[in-house]
Amino acid sequence: MSKGPEELSDERGSRVNWRVFIVASLIILAFSVWAMMMPDTAQSTMKSAVDWIAENLGWFYVVTVTVVIGFVLWVAFSKEGSVRLGPDHSRPQYNLFTWVAMLFAAGVGIDMLFYSVTGPITQYLHPVNASPESAAAAQDAVVWTMFHYGIAGWSMYSLLGMAMGYFAYRWGMPLSIRAVLYPLLGKRVRGATGDVIDIFALVGTVFGVATSMGIGVVLLNVGFATLFGLETGLALQIALVIVAVVMTVAACTSGVDKGIRLVSELNLWSCAAMMLYILITGKTAFLLNAMVENIGRFIFTLPERTLSTFAYVDGGSEWMGGWTLFFWAFWLAWGPFVGLFLARISRGRTLREFVIAAITAPVICDFIIVTIFGNSALSEVFNGNDEFAKTAIASPEQGWYDLLEMFPGATFLIGLATLSGLLFYLTSANSGAMVMSNFSSSIPNPEEDGAKWLRIFWALVTAVLTIAMLVAGGVTTMEYATLIFALPVTIIAYLVMASFSKVLRMERAEREGRTRRRRATAAHGG
């Protein structure tokens, strides 16, 4: 199982896939012009589409995510879990710490920082299935945010990552989603069908990364204004985008080993330092007690939450659309982007190692961030700080920094938090530019990435798109576009599972055949 079909793996040189590049660029340009020229119409139209999806297809997203979780766990704990992403003799390229750092940095957006504050407060004051400000609401407040940043998203990343990595490093095929679907679609993946798949993946990645950048700039805007006495607003946001894109271009042209690896490790260390500082200087005993209870409640209620649609709860569909379905769609839209990046850094890992690490190590990091920030925020609300609660819900980025100002040595903590936020921002932008260049290229060698000029191009496109949306006040519109592009990704996810199941059955048949031949040889020799 080490060689793919010649029609996909036998090309000699990397090149731009101009059909994917041009069509994706035109879609992004058309959307940007529409959103800027008619912002109100664009936002209302996109919102109507998202509302329709949430109302009519919410169950489909819930089922899809549940199936994906079950599938990746089945792969991890099956006999085929020992299969490597590469030849049987291959070994990992990166050590465990570096690998986990890059897993964490690529798949966690900067939005998690302030959602870790506004999420629990909102769930406490406006719960879906409990009385507001009750003990039951308090117990669930942080757990819901943990759930939304838990194994669902990472299972989607794992599915696409292990499938792309398998076909690239074990079959010698291009590192792309179209290659994964070869067992189902055959030579059609070389033509228009494969191009359509890559176009959806590319446009969804651009919108997803640009949305994260837009959210991130709004957050960093408050941080720099707080630290240096600057005035918050559009001018500072645009300046931050320009500075960040310059840093992104410098890092992404350095490749995975230098730029992305370094930024990812710094990101993990700075985030760990921030969490440790808050844990020590805050209400340590309460935070640790709450963390233990949150994790226990998450584990024991996970099956129920995963399949909950709140069909019998008044306002349940609205809550689902604003929270669970919103996050599920976002993780689905980010799946091709993060999946390809995870595959790119995971050559030599076994399927079992890949899945278990991807749905545990980053999720543990997510849980620590959410429980420490979330319970610190809830503690303030419990003590009657209503003004803080209102700010955290109405302006999550301001609420996040307001919470930091309540700790001793606030200036140091805000500086550390802003650095961590900047690194989250840069890692998403860096890995995003690399993945975009790969989606818009034909690269037969999975160890290579798209051309440097292509990485720079997509970094600039993402930055310009972010600025355009900030100017037009349309970050929410772009967010809606990302969620809509998640719908075709659900179909791709089912196709990937069907295709990957087929090749794993082939792996099993080949392994069993080798075993029978060895036994026959031994018996004959005996």
GIWO-V262231 format. One line per field, one symbol per residue. ss: DSSP state (H for helix, E for strand, - for the rest). burial: 1 if it has 16 or more other C-alpha atoms within 10 Angstrom, else 0. Layout:
ss = ???
burial = ???
//
This chain:
ss = -----HHHH-----EE-HHHHHHHHHHHHHHHHHHHH-HHHHHHHHHHHHHHHHHHHHHHHHHHHHHHHHHHHHHHH-HHHH-E-----------HHHHHHHHHHHH---HHHHHHHHHHHHHHH---------HHHHHHHHHHHHHH--HHHHHHHHHHHHHHHHHHH-------HHHH-HHHHHHHHH-HHHHHHHHHHHHHHHHHHHHHHHHHHHHHHHHHHHHH-----HHHHHHHHHHHHHHHHHHH--HHHHHHHHHHHHHHHHHHHHHHHHHHH--HHHHHHHHHHHHHHHHHHHHHHH---------HHHHHHH-HHHHHHHHHHHHHHHHHHHHH-----EHHHHHHHHHHHHHHHHHHHHHHHHHHHHHHHH---HHHHHHHHH-HHHHHHHHH-----HHHHHHHHHHHHHHHHHHHHHHHHHHHHHH-EE---------HHHHHHHHHHHHHHHHHHHHH--HHHHHHHHHHHHHHHHHHHHHHHHHHHHHHHHHHHHHHHHHHHHHHHHHHH-
burial = 1001000110000101100110011001001100110010011001101110110001101101111110111011000111111110000101000111111111111111111111111111111111011000111111111111111111111111111111111111111111111110101010000111111111111111111111111111111101000001010111011101100110111011001111111111011011101110010000100110011001000100110011000001101110111111111111111111111111111111111111100111111111111111111110000001111110011111111110100000111111111111111111111111111111111100111101111111111111111101111111111111111011011011101110110010000000000000000000
//
